Amino acid sequence: MLRYLPFLLIIALTIYAFIDCLNTPEEEVKHLPKVVWVLIILLFSIVGPVVWLFAGRTRTTAGGGRARRTEWVAPDDNPEFLRSLGEEREKDKDGDKGTDKGTDKD
């Protein structure tokens, strides 16, 4: 049974690369048209799938597929939010000049 393992691995790799190639959108396929990649995967049983996996499509980074962030992660990283806090603080200072916050009025 162990002598069949290399053949099963080659078949599994070929099937995986074939299905991956078919499911990849045309705009993500690199270097060659998609039909040519399918032929390379099927005709060259070991080399074709390996080349497809390393050079055939654009790979996304781990973590949801976003290569870079386009929105703010936290409010303290957003300059507009920080500016609005500063404006609120200035409004509070200007509006509270006549009130006595430090004493207790019972």
GITA-V874022 format. One record per residue. N is the residue number from 1. RES is the residue in three letters. PSI is psi in whole degrees, -180 to 180 (* if undefined). NEAR is the number of other ideal C-beta (glycine too) atoms within 12 Angstrom. D_FIRST is the distance of its C-alpha to the first C-alpha in Angstrom with 1 decimal. Layout:
N	RES	PSI	NEAR	D_FIRST
N	RES	PSI	NEAR	D_FIRST
This chain:
1	MET	-37	7	0.0
2	LEU	-25	8	3.8
3	ARG	-17	7	5.4
4	TYR	-12	11	5.6
5	LEU	-46	11	7.2
6	PRO	-38	14	10.5
7	PHE	-39	15	11.0
8	LEU	-39	14	10.6
9	LEU	-40	17	13.0
10	ILE	-43	21	15.3
11	ILE	-43	18	15.6
12	ALA	-42	18	16.2
13	LEU	-43	25	18.8
14	THR	-44	28	20.4
15	ILE	-43	18	20.8
16	TYR	-48	20	22.2
17	ALA	-38	33	24.6
18	PHE	-48	27	25.7
19	ILE	-39	17	26.6
20	ASP	-41	24	28.2
21	CYS	-42	33	30.3
22	LEU	-33	21	31.4
23	ASN	-10	15	32.4
24	THR	129	25	34.3
25	PRO	149	13	38.1
26	GLU	-35	16	39.6
27	GLU	-13	10	41.9
28	GLU	-7	18	39.0
29	VAL	130	24	37.3
30	LYS	154	22	38.3
31	HIS	-42	16	39.1
32	LEU	160	20	38.2
33	PRO	158	16	38.6
34	LYS	-38	25	35.9
35	VAL	-39	14	35.3
36	VAL	-40	20	34.7
37	TRP	-41	31	32.2
38	VAL	-44	26	30.2
39	LEU	-41	16	30.4
40	ILE	-43	29	29.3
41	ILE	-42	34	26.2
42	LEU	-33	22	25.2
43	LEU	-36	16	26.2
44	PHE	94	20	24.9
45	SER	-37	23	21.3
46	ILE	-48	21	20.9
47	VAL	-41	19	24.6
48	GLY	-55	28	26.0
49	PRO	-37	31	24.3
50	VAL	-43	20	24.9
51	VAL	-40	24	28.5
52	TRP	-44	36	29.0
53	LEU	-31	24	27.9
54	PHE	-29	15	30.2
55	ALA	-3	19	33.2
56	GLY	-29	29	33.1
57	ARG	162	26	34.8
58	THR	127	17	37.1
59	ARG	141	16	35.3
60	THR	158	13	37.3
61	THR	159	11	37.8
62	ALA	151	8	36.4
63	GLY	45	9	38.7
64	GLY	-4	9	39.5
65	GLY	2	11	39.6
66	ARG	120	12	43.2
67	ALA	-38	12	43.6
68	ARG	159	11	47.2
69	ARG	138	13	49.4
70	THR	-6	7	52.1
71	GLU	166	10	53.8
72	TRP	143	13	55.1
73	VAL	-48	12	52.9
74	ALA	155	10	55.7
75	PRO	-31	14	59.4
76	ASP	-4	11	60.4
77	ASP	-5	12	58.7
78	ASN	114	15	60.7
79	PRO	-33	12	64.0
80	GLU	-41	13	65.7
81	PHE	-43	16	65.0
82	LEU	-39	16	66.3
83	ARG	-41	13	69.4
84	SER	-34	14	70.0
85	LEU	-42	16	69.9
86	GLY	-40	14	72.5
87	GLU	-40	14	74.7
88	GLU	-40	15	74.5
89	ARG	-41	14	75.5
90	GLU	-40	14	78.5
91	LYS	-44	13	79.5
92	ASP	-40	14	79.4
93	LYS	-44	14	81.5
94	ASP	-38	12	84.0
95	GLY	-23	12	84.2
96	ASP	13	14	84.4
97	LYS	-33	11	87.2
98	GLY	-11	8	89.9
99	THR	152	12	88.0
100	ASP	101	9	87.8
101	LYS	-21	12	84.2
102	GLY	-16	7	84.8
103	THR	154	7	87.4
104	ASP	123	6	87.0
105	LYS	86	7	89.6
106	ASP	*	3	90.2
